[in-house]
């Protein structure tokens, strides 16, 4: 019988580990007991019991196989897959069906999302599950959540928070659900043992939405012959486990030594890097101080040069004013002589045109000088951090000063030539023509100088670009050094975490040693019991040969001693009487007498012993 899609197993022989893993307790129900239990038990209680038993078997099998496997488990490991399937069935038991707009919804993702509110450390798992791109259904998110919780070794802690808050769980589960009853707390207690397992599961590439959760019972169902064989092979398996534990212990010691050496090397590298960083910082500070001093000196020199240029410009303006006044006088004189010589007027007009052109050229030169000033200011702002650029600036400023001196000399020459031209105007037209030719040649030379200045400006712009690139490279180097510092800090944090893991491994090693001693004691007890059982089996074989005609009572039918009526157990074992064939305890059948069927003394119960002694005494004369 099955309800809500969960299997209901019939009462059958169950093989369960006793307390502390010492010995096996085997209990078998008779037909009448099983039928009575089926009639009285609630189907939901049977479902919870079955799921609890399946969880016990899956967790126990997973721990044993993982310890024998001796490596980190991956997603393809069959016992691990079956464990996730069993946990999914346990979490689905008793879920309330929620109605949505289009269909009915019944998933375990809802209660698992509550863990983030109850346990703040679980927020990382929830966020990482939501960020996974391949998950589209709530069931797939829940499966990914279970796998991440197992890798973090905190599944028991998370589910314990859920079980404590039953008021919140009642929104998702029925009152008879496994998570609402005591079976849920038992399963959470069993999950603590999974902290021994190391798992490395790839959740991104796995298709968790379309997996079918079916329990494979062939991994847990075993025959009586297999049970007998396992009882005989427990000693060898335990010895092999002890060997594997010793090997793993030696490996852990070697890994710890390697980790210590790595830690020492990392510390030395860290010290070296810190010393190198200090040297780099000292060098950069010294370089910055030197550049600051150079910049200050350049500022002072630029200010002095600027003052000299301003004075030169003021002098040029005064000279231009004087020239304008002289031009006015010349025009007055020319106006008086208009009536006298028309040819002289034509020459004067030509001279005036040339003068206007020269004025335009002078204005252009002033503008170019102002532009050169602006360019120099920009160059100063952009080339603060470079020594080569500062030297080039000094050279450029010297060249500009030389050019300004040349310009002033040319201006003076022009003034002298103008005066000579005014004198020559009065003398002859030939001299005027010569002056005009000389002015044109000078104008051409000035144009050539302007083109040269433009070329120099282009060179300055290229130099500026080069210095900008150099600055960018310096900034990138600084960022790389910062990244290396952050990387070193991360490595120190990893070293601290490695130390913590080393301490945890030491604690686990001590716990494994304790378990190993307990298992040795259990093995000794099993060996003693096995030797006793072999002797008893030999006695039983001899008695069977002698008493082939007697009707023996079956072991399954006898649960209590016939005389003292005490229940049989591992410490209180069953013994057949070779006379009557009934089953008694050791205290009630510790007598031995020779029977007619066997000359050797055989085990006999107390009642048969008394009857046989009475018969022997009555037969005596």
C-alpha positions as CSV (number, residue, x, y, z in Angstrom):
1,X,0.0,0.0,0.0
2,X,1.4,3.4,-0.9
3,X,0.0,6.9,-0.4
4,X,1.0,10.3,-2.0
5,X,3.6,8.5,-4.2
6,X,5.7,7.3,-1.3
7,X,6.5,3.5,-0.9
8,X,5.2,1.7,2.1
9,X,7.4,-1.3,2.9
10,X,6.0,-4.5,4.5
11,X,7.5,-5.4,7.9
12,X,10.5,-7.5,7.1
13,X,13.8,-8.5,8.9
14,X,15.8,-5.3,9.5
15,X,19.5,-5.2,10.1
16,X,20.4,-2.2,12.3
17,X,23.6,-1.2,14.0
18,X,23.5,-1.2,17.7
19,X,24.8,1.6,20.0
20,X,28.3,2.9,19.3
21,X,28.5,0.5,16.3
22,X,29.1,-2.5,18.6
23,X,27.3,-5.6,17.3
24,X,24.2,-6.2,15.2
25,X,20.6,-6.4,16.5
26,X,18.4,-8.6,14.3
27,X,14.7,-8.5,14.9
28,X,12.1,-10.6,12.9
29,X,8.4,-10.2,13.1
30,X,6.1,-13.2,12.8
31,X,3.1,-13.1,10.5
32,X,0.6,-12.4,13.3
33,X,2.7,-9.5,14.6
34,X,3.1,-7.9,11.1
35,X,-0.6,-8.1,10.4
36,X,-1.5,-6.5,13.7
37,X,1.0,-3.7,13.1
38,X,-0.4,-3.1,9.6
39,X,-3.9,-2.9,11.0
40,X,-3.1,-0.4,13.8
41,X,-0.4,1.9,12.3
42,X,-1.2,5.1,10.4
43,X,-0.1,5.1,6.8
44,X,1.6,8.4,7.2
45,X,3.5,7.1,10.2
46,X,4.6,4.1,8.1
47,X,5.8,6.5,5.4
48,X,7.8,8.5,7.9
49,X,9.4,5.3,9.3
50,X,10.2,4.0,5.9
51,X,11.8,7.4,4.8
52,X,13.7,7.5,8.1
53,X,15.1,4.0,7.5
54,X,16.0,4.8,3.9
55,X,17.8,8.0,5.1
56,X,19.7,6.0,7.7
57,X,20.8,3.4,5.2
58,X,21.8,6.0,2.5
59,X,23.8,8.1,5.0
60,X,25.5,5.1,6.5
61,X,26.3,3.6,3.1
62,X,27.6,7.0,1.8
63,X,29.9,7.5,4.8
64,X,31.3,4.0,4.6
65,X,31.8,4.1,0.9
66,X,33.4,7.6,1.0
67,X,35.9,6.5,3.8
68,X,36.8,3.4,1.8
69,X,37.0,5.5,-1.4
70,X,39.5,7.8,0.2
71,X,39.1,10.8,-2.2
72,X,36.8,13.7,-2.7
73,X,33.4,12.7,-4.2
74,X,32.0,14.0,-7.4
75,X,28.5,14.2,-8.8
76,X,28.8,10.9,-10.7
77,X,29.2,8.9,-7.5
78,X,26.2,6.5,-7.2
79,X,25.8,6.5,-3.4
80,X,25.9,10.3,-3.4
81,X,23.2,10.5,-6.1
82,X,20.9,8.2,-4.1
83,X,21.5,10.3,-1.0
84,X,20.2,13.4,-2.8
85,X,17.2,11.4,-4.1
86,X,16.3,10.2,-0.6
87,X,16.7,13.7,0.9
88,X,14.4,15.1,-1.9
89,X,11.7,12.5,-0.9
90,X,12.1,13.3,2.7
91,X,11.7,17.1,2.1
92,X,8.7,16.4,-0.2
93,X,6.8,14.4,2.3
94,X,3.7,16.2,3.5
95,X,4.1,19.3,1.4
96,X,1.1,21.5,1.0
97,X,-0.2,22.0,-2.6
98,X,-0.3,25.6,-3.5
99,X,-2.6,26.8,-6.2
100,X,-1.3,29.1,-8.9
101,X,-3.0,30.8,-11.8
102,X,-2.4,28.0,-14.2
103,X,-1.6,24.9,-12.2
104,X,-0.8,23.4,-8.8
105,X,2.6,24.0,-7.3
106,X,4.3,21.6,-4.9
107,X,8.1,22.2,-4.5
108,X,10.7,22.2,-1.7
109,X,12.3,25.5,-2.8
110,X,9.9,27.5,-0.6
111,X,10.9,26.1,2.8
112,X,14.6,26.1,1.8
113,X,14.4,29.8,1.0
114,X,13.4,30.4,4.7
115,X,16.9,29.4,5.7
116,X,18.3,32.7,4.5
117,X,16.1,34.6,7.0
118,X,16.8,32.2,9.9
119,X,20.6,31.6,9.2
120,X,22.4,34.7,7.9
121,X,25.4,32.6,6.6
122,X,23.1,30.9,4.1
123,X,22.5,34.1,2.1
124,X,25.6,33.3,-0.1
125,X,24.1,29.9,-1.1
126,X,20.7,31.5,-2.0
127,X,22.4,34.2,-4.0
128,X,24.7,31.8,-5.9
129,X,21.7,29.5,-6.7
130,X,19.7,32.3,-8.1
131,X,22.6,33.5,-10.2
132,X,23.1,30.1,-11.9
133,X,22.0,30.5,-15.5
134,X,20.9,26.9,-16.4
135,X,18.2,26.6,-13.6
136,X,14.7,27.4,-14.7
137,X,12.4,25.5,-12.1
138,X,12.2,25.8,-8.3
139,X,12.9,22.0,-8.0
140,X,16.3,22.5,-9.9
141,X,17.2,25.4,-7.5
142,X,16.4,23.2,-4.5
143,X,18.6,20.4,-5.8
144,X,21.4,22.9,-6.4
145,X,20.9,24.3,-2.9
146,X,21.3,20.7,-1.3
147,X,24.5,20.2,-3.3
148,X,26.1,23.5,-2.2
149,X,25.1,22.9,1.4
150,X,26.8,19.5,1.4
151,X,30.0,21.0,-0.1
152,X,29.9,23.6,2.7
153,X,29.3,20.9,5.3
154,X,26.4,22.9,6.8
155,X,23.4,21.0,5.7
156,X,22.6,19.8,9.2
157,X,22.9,23.3,10.6
158,X,20.6,24.8,8.0
159,X,17.9,22.1,8.3
160,X,18.1,22.3,12.1
161,X,17.1,26.0,11.9
162,X,14.1,25.0,9.8
163,X,12.9,22.2,12.2
164,X,13.0,24.5,15.2
165,X,10.7,27.1,13.5
166,X,7.6,24.8,13.2
167,X,5.3,27.8,13.0
168,X,6.9,28.9,9.8
169,X,7.1,25.3,8.4
170,X,3.3,24.9,8.9
171,X,2.8,27.3,6.0
172,X,4.5,24.7,3.7
173,X,3.9,21.3,5.3
174,X,1.0,19.3,6.7
175,X,0.8,18.5,10.4
176,X,1.8,14.8,9.7
177,X,4.8,15.6,7.5
178,X,8.2,14.2,8.2
179,X,9.8,17.7,8.8
180,X,7.1,18.4,11.4
181,X,7.6,15.2,13.4
182,X,10.4,13.6,15.4
183,X,11.8,11.7,12.4
184,X,12.9,15.0,10.9
185,X,15.0,15.8,14.0
186,X,16.5,12.3,13.8
187,X,17.5,12.8,10.1
188,X,19.1,16.2,10.9
189,X,21.1,14.4,13.7
190,X,22.3,11.8,11.1
191,X,23.3,14.5,8.7
192,X,26.0,15.7,11.1
193,X,28.1,12.6,10.2
194,X,28.3,13.9,6.6
195,X,30.8,16.6,7.7
196,X,33.5,13.9,7.4
197,X,32.9,13.7,3.6
198,X,34.7,16.0,1.1
199,X,32.7,16.6,-2.1
200,X,33.5,18.6,-5.2
201,X,30.3,19.0,-7.2
202,X,29.9,20.9,-10.5
203,X,26.4,22.5,-10.3
204,X,26.7,24.7,-13.4
205,X,26.9,22.0,-16.1
206,X,24.5,19.6,-14.5
207,X,20.8,19.4,-15.7
208,X,19.0,19.6,-12.4
209,X,15.6,20.6,-13.7
210,X,14.8,17.4,-15.6
211,X,16.3,14.7,-13.3
212,X,14.0,12.0,-12.2
213,X,14.3,11.2,-8.4
214,X,13.9,7.4,-8.2
215,X,15.3,5.4,-5.2
216,X,17.4,2.4,-6.2
217,X,16.5,-0.2,-3.5
218,X,19.0,-2.7,-4.9
219,X,21.8,-0.8,-3.2
220,X,20.2,-1.4,0.3
221,X,18.3,-4.7,0.1
222,X,20.5,-7.7,1.0
223,X,19.9,-11.5,1.4
224,X,20.5,-13.5,4.6
225,X,23.5,-15.2,3.0
226,X,25.0,-11.8,2.3
227,X,24.5,-10.8,5.9
228,X,26.2,-14.0,7.1
229,X,29.1,-13.4,4.7
230,X,29.4,-9.8,5.9
231,X,29.5,-10.8,9.5
232,X,32.4,-13.1,8.7
233,X,34.2,-10.4,6.6
234,X,33.8,-7.5,9.1
235,X,37.2,-8.2,10.6
236,X,39.0,-8.1,7.3
237,X,37.2,-4.9,6.2
238,X,37.9,-3.2,9.5
239,X,41.6,-4.1,9.2
240,X,41.6,-2.7,5.7
241,X,40.0,0.5,7.0
242,X,42.6,0.7,9.7
243,X,45.3,0.4,7.1
244,X,43.6,3.0,4.9
245,X,43.3,5.4,7.9
246,X,47.0,4.9,8.7
247,X,47.9,5.7,5.1
248,X,45.7,8.7,5.1
249,X,47.2,9.8,8.3
250,X,50.7,9.6,6.9
251,X,49.6,11.4,3.8
252,X,48.1,14.2,5.9
253,X,51.4,14.5,7.9
254,X,53.3,14.8,4.6
255,X,50.8,17.3,3.3
256,X,51.1,19.3,6.5
257,X,54.9,19.4,6.3
258,X,54.6,20.5,2.6
259,X,52.1,23.2,3.7
260,X,54.4,24.4,6.4
261,X,57.3,24.7,3.9
262,X,55.0,26.6,1.6
263,X,53.9,28.9,4.4
264,X,57.6,29.6,5.2
265,X,58.4,30.3,1.6
266,X,55.3,32.6,1.2
267,X,56.3,34.5,4.3
268,X,59.8,35.0,3.0
269,X,58.4,36.2,-0.4
270,X,56.1,38.5,1.5
271,X,59.0,40.1,3.4
272,X,60.9,40.5,0.2
273,X,58.0,42.1,-1.6
274,X,57.4,44.4,1.3
275,X,61.0,45.5,1.3
276,X,60.8,46.0,-2.5
277,X,57.6,48.1,-2.1
278,X,59.3,50.2,0.5
279,X,62.3,50.8,-1.8
280,X,59.9,51.7,-4.7
281,X,58.0,54.1,-2.4
282,X,61.2,55.8,-1.3
283,X,62.4,56.1,-4.9
284,X,59.0,57.6,-6.1
285,X,59.1,60.1,-3.2
286,X,62.6,61.2,-4.0
287,X,61.6,61.5,-7.7
288,X,58.6,63.5,-6.8
289,X,60.7,65.9,-4.6
290,X,63.2,66.3,-7.4
291,X,60.4,67.1,-9.9
292,X,58.8,69.6,-7.5
293,X,62.1,71.4,-7.2
294,X,62.6,71.5,-10.9
295,X,59.0,72.7,-11.5
296,X,59.5,75.5,-9.0
297,X,62.8,76.6,-10.7
298,X,61.0,76.4,-14.1
299,X,58.2,78.6,-12.8
300,X,60.7,81.2,-11.6
301,X,62.5,81.2,-14.9
302,X,59.3,81.4,-16.8
303,X,58.2,84.4,-14.7
304,X,61.4,86.2,-15.4
305,X,61.3,85.5,-19.1
306,X,57.6,86.6,-19.2
307,X,58.6,89.9,-17.5
308,X,61.3,90.4,-20.2
309,X,58.8,89.7,-23.0
310,X,56.3,92.1,-21.5
311,X,58.9,94.9,-21.4
312,X,59.8,94.1,-25.1
313,X,56.2,94.3,-26.1
314,X,55.7,97.6,-24.3
315,X,58.8,99.0,-26.1
316,X,57.4,97.8,-29.4
317,X,54.1,99.5,-28.8
318,X,55.8,102.8,-28.0
319,X,57.8,102.5,-31.2
320,X,54.6,101.9,-33.1
321,X,53.0,105.0,-31.6
322,X,56.0,107.0,-32.6
323,X,55.8,105.6,-36.1
324,X,52.2,106.5,-36.4
325,X,52.9,110.1,-35.4
326,X,55.7,110.2,-38.0
327,X,53.4,108.8,-40.5
328,X,50.9,111.6,-39.8
329,X,53.7,114.2,-40.3
330,X,54.7,112.6,-43.6
331,X,51.1,112.6,-44.8
332,X,50.8,116.3,-44.1
333,X,53.9,117.0,-46.0
334,X,52.7,114.8,-48.8
335,X,49.4,116.7,-48.9
336,X,51.3,120.0,-49.3
337,X,53.3,118.4,-52.2
338,X,50.3,116.8,-53.9
339,X,49.9,119.6,-56.3
340,X,53.6,119.5,-57.1
341,X,54.3,115.9,-57.9
342,X,51.6,113.3,-58.8
343,X,54.2,110.6,-59.2
344,X,55.4,111.1,-55.7
345,X,51.8,110.6,-54.5
346,X,51.5,107.4,-56.3
347,X,54.8,106.3,-54.7
348,X,53.5,107.3,-51.3
349,X,50.3,105.4,-51.8
350,X,52.3,102.3,-52.6
351,X,54.4,102.9,-49.5
352,X,51.2,103.3,-47.4
353,X,49.9,100.0,-48.7
354,X,53.2,98.4,-47.8
355,X,53.0,100.0,-44.4
356,X,49.5,98.6,-43.8
357,X,50.6,95.2,-44.9
358,X,53.5,95.5,-42.4
359,X,51.1,96.5,-39.7
360,X,49.0,93.4,-40.5
361,X,52.1,91.3,-40.3
362,X,53.0,92.8,-37.0
363,X,49.5,92.2,-35.6
364,X,49.8,88.6,-36.9
365,X,53.1,88.2,-35.2
366,X,51.7,89.6,-32.0
367,X,48.8,87.1,-32.1
368,X,51.3,84.3,-32.8
369,X,53.4,85.4,-29.9
370,X,50.2,85.3,-27.7
371,X,49.4,81.9,-29.0
372,X,53.0,80.8,-28.2
373,X,52.4,82.1,-24.7
374,X,49.2,80.0,-24.3
375,X,51.0,77.0,-25.7
376,X,53.9,77.5,-23.3
377,X,51.4,77.7,-20.4
378,X,49.7,74.5,-21.5
379,X,53.1,72.8,-21.9
380,X,54.0,73.8,-18.4
381,X,50.8,72.3,-17.0
382,X,51.2,69.1,-18.9
383,X,54.9,68.5,-18.5
384,X,55.3,68.8,-14.7
385,X,56.4,65.2,-14.0
386,X,59.1,64.8,-16.7
387,X,62.7,66.0,-16.6
388,X,63.3,65.6,-20.3
389,X,60.3,67.7,-21.1
390,X,61.5,70.4,-18.7
391,X,64.9,70.5,-20.5
392,X,63.2,70.8,-23.9
393,X,61.0,73.6,-22.5
394,X,64.1,75.5,-21.4
395,X,65.6,75.0,-24.9
396,X,62.3,76.1,-26.5
397,X,62.2,79.2,-24.3
398,X,65.7,80.1,-25.2
399,X,64.9,79.7,-28.9
400,X,61.8,81.9,-28.4
401,X,63.9,84.5,-26.7
402,X,66.4,84.4,-29.6
403,X,63.5,84.7,-32.0
404,X,62.0,87.6,-30.1
405,X,65.4,89.3,-30.1
406,X,65.7,88.7,-33.8
407,X,62.1,90.1,-34.3
408,X,63.0,93.2,-32.3
409,X,66.2,93.7,-34.3
410,X,64.1,93.3,-37.5
411,X,61.7,95.9,-36.2
412,X,64.5,98.3,-35.5
413,X,65.9,97.6,-39.0
414,X,62.4,98.2,-40.4
415,X,62.2,101.5,-38.6
416,X,65.6,102.6,-39.9
417,X,64.6,101.5,-43.4
418,X,61.4,103.5,-43.1
419,X,63.3,106.6,-42.1
420,X,65.6,106.0,-45.1
421,X,62.6,105.5,-47.3
422,X,61.1,108.8,-46.2
423,X,64.3,110.5,-47.0
424,X,64.6,108.7,-50.3
425,X,61.0,109.7,-51.2
426,X,62.1,113.2,-51.3
427,X,65.2,112.3,-53.3
428,X,64.3,109.9,-56.0
429,X,61.7,107.3,-57.1
430,X,64.5,104.8,-57.7
431,X,65.4,104.7,-54.0
432,X,61.7,104.1,-53.2
433,X,61.6,101.2,-55.5
434,X,64.8,99.7,-53.9
435,X,63.2,100.1,-50.5
436,X,60.1,98.4,-51.7
437,X,62.1,95.4,-53.0
438,X,64.1,95.2,-49.7
439,X,60.7,95.2,-47.8
440,X,59.4,92.5,-49.9
441,X,62.5,90.3,-49.3
442,X,62.2,90.9,-45.6
443,X,58.5,90.1,-45.7
444,X,59.4,86.8,-47.4
445,X,62.0,86.1,-44.7
446,X,59.4,86.8,-42.0
447,X,57.0,84.4,-43.6
448,X,59.7,81.7,-43.7
449,X,60.3,82.3,-40.0
450,X,56.6,81.9,-39.3
451,X,56.5,78.6,-41.1
452,X,59.5,77.4,-39.1
453,X,57.7,78.4,-35.9
454,X,54.7,76.4,-36.9
455,X,56.9,73.3,-37.5
456,X,58.4,73.8,-34.1
457,X,54.8,73.9,-32.6
458,X,54.0,70.6,-34.3
459,X,57.2,69.1,-32.7
460,X,56.1,70.4,-29.3
461,X,52.7,68.8,-29.7
462,X,54.3,65.4,-30.6
463,X,56.5,65.7,-27.5
464,X,53.5,66.4,-25.4
465,X,51.8,63.3,-26.7
466,X,54.9,61.2,-25.9
467,X,55.0,62.6,-22.3
468,X,51.3,61.9,-21.9
469,X,51.9,58.2,-22.9
470,X,54.8,58.1,-20.5
471,X,52.6,59.3,-17.6
472,X,49.9,56.7,-18.5
473,X,52.6,53.9,-18.3
474,X,53.7,55.2,-14.9
475,X,50.1,55.2,-13.7
476,X,49.6,51.6,-15.0
477,X,52.8,50.5,-13.2
478,X,51.4,52.0,-10.0
479,X,48.1,50.2,-10.4
480,X,50.0,46.9,-11.0
481,X,52.0,47.4,-7.8
482,X,48.7,48.0,-5.9
483,X,47.3,44.8,-7.4
484,X,50.3,42.9,-6.3
485,X,49.9,44.3,-2.8
486,X,46.2,43.2,-2.7
487,X,47.2,39.8,-4.1
488,X,49.7,39.4,-1.3
489,X,47.1,40.3,1.3
490,X,44.8,37.7,-0.2
491,X,47.6,35.1,0.0
492,X,48.1,35.9,3.7
493,X,44.4,35.4,4.3
494,X,44.6,32.1,2.5
495,X,47.5,31.1,4.7
496,X,45.5,31.9,7.8
497,X,42.6,29.8,6.5
498,X,45.1,26.9,5.8
499,X,46.2,27.0,9.4
500,X,42.6,26.8,10.5
501,X,42.0,23.8,8.2
502,X,45.1,22.2,9.6
503,X,43.8,22.5,13.2
504,X,40.4,21.0,12.0
505,X,42.3,18.1,10.4
506,X,44.1,17.4,13.7
507,X,40.8,17.3,15.5
508,X,39.3,14.9,12.9
509,X,42.4,12.7,13.2
510,X,41.9,12.4,17.0
511,X,38.2,11.6,16.5
512,X,39.2,8.9,13.9
513,X,41.7,7.4,16.4
514,X,38.9,7.2,19.0
515,X,36.6,5.4,16.5
516,X,39.4,3.1,15.7
517,X,39.9,2.0,19.3
518,X,36.2,1.5,19.8
519,X,36.1,-0.6,16.6
520,X,39.0,-2.7,17.9
521,X,37.1,-3.4,21.1
522,X,34.0,-4.3,19.1
523,X,36.1,-6.7,17.0
524,X,37.5,-8.4,20.1
525,X,34.0,-8.9,21.5
526,X,32.8,-10.3,18.1
527,X,35.8,-12.6,18.0
528,X,35.0,-14.0,21.4
529,X,31.3,-14.5,20.6
530,X,32.2,-16.1,17.3
531,X,34.5,-18.7,19.0
532,X,31.8,-19.5,21.5
533,X,29.2,-19.8,18.7
534,X,31.6,-22.3,16.8
535,X,31.9,-24.5,19.8
536,X,28.1,-24.5,20.3
537,X,27.6,-25.3,16.7
538,X,29.8,-28.4,17.0
539,X,27.8,-29.5,20.1
540,X,24.6,-29.0,18.2
541,X,25.9,-31.0,15.2
542,X,26.8,-33.9,17.6
543,X,23.4,-33.7,19.3
544,X,21.7,-33.7,15.9
545,X,23.4,-36.9,14.9
546,X,22.3,-38.5,18.2
547,X,18.8,-37.1,18.2
548,X,17.7,-37.5,14.6
549,X,14.4,-39.0,15.6
550,X,13.5,-36.2,18.1
551,X,11.3,-33.2,17.1
552,X,13.3,-30.0,17.6
553,X,11.7,-26.7,18.3
554,X,12.6,-24.1,15.7
555,X,14.7,-21.0,16.8
556,X,12.2,-18.6,15.2
557,X,9.3,-20.0,17.3
558,X,11.1,-19.6,20.6
559,X,11.4,-16.0,22.0
560,X,11.5,-16.8,25.8
561,X,13.1,-19.5,28.0
562,X,10.6,-22.3,28.9
563,X,11.7,-22.5,32.5
564,X,12.6,-18.9,33.6
565,X,10.5,-17.2,30.9
566,X,13.1,-14.6,30.2
567,X,13.5,-13.1,26.7
568,X,16.4,-14.2,24.5
569,X,19.1,-11.6,23.4
570,X,22.7,-11.5,22.3
571,X,23.9,-11.9,25.9
572,X,21.1,-14.4,26.7
573,X,21.4,-17.0,24.0
574,X,19.3,-20.0,23.0
575,X,20.2,-23.7,23.8
576,X,18.4,-27.0,22.8
577,X,17.8,-29.7,25.3
578,X,19.1,-33.0,23.7
579,X,16.4,-35.0,25.6
580,X,13.1,-33.1,25.1
581,X,14.1,-30.9,22.2
582,X,12.9,-27.6,23.8
583,X,14.9,-24.3,23.9
584,X,16.3,-22.9,27.1
585,X,18.7,-20.3,28.3
586,X,22.3,-21.1,29.5
587,X,21.4,-20.9,33.2
588,X,18.5,-23.4,32.7
589,X,20.5,-25.9,30.5
590,X,24.0,-26.0,31.9
591,X,23.8,-29.7,32.9
592,X,25.4,-32.6,30.9
593,X,24.4,-36.3,31.1
594,X,25.0,-39.4,28.9
595,X,21.9,-40.4,27.0
596,X,21.0,-43.8,25.5
597,X,21.4,-42.4,22.0
598,X,24.9,-40.9,22.8
599,X,27.5,-42.3,25.2
600,X,29.1,-38.8,25.6
601,X,27.6,-36.4,28.1
602,X,25.2,-33.9,26.3
603,X,23.5,-30.6,27.3
604,X,20.2,-31.2,29.2
605,X,17.8,-28.9,30.7
606,X,17.2,-28.8,34.5
607,X,13.8,-30.6,34.4
608,X,15.2,-33.5,32.2
609,X,18.3,-33.6,34.4
610,X,16.2,-34.2,37.5
611,X,13.9,-36.8,35.8
612,X,16.9,-38.7,34.5
613,X,18.6,-38.7,37.9
614,X,15.4,-40.0,39.5
615,X,15.1,-42.8,37.0
616,X,18.7,-43.8,37.6
617,X,18.2,-43.9,41.3
618,X,15.0,-46.0,41.0
619,X,16.7,-48.5,38.7
620,X,19.5,-49.0,41.3
621,X,19.0,-52.0,43.7
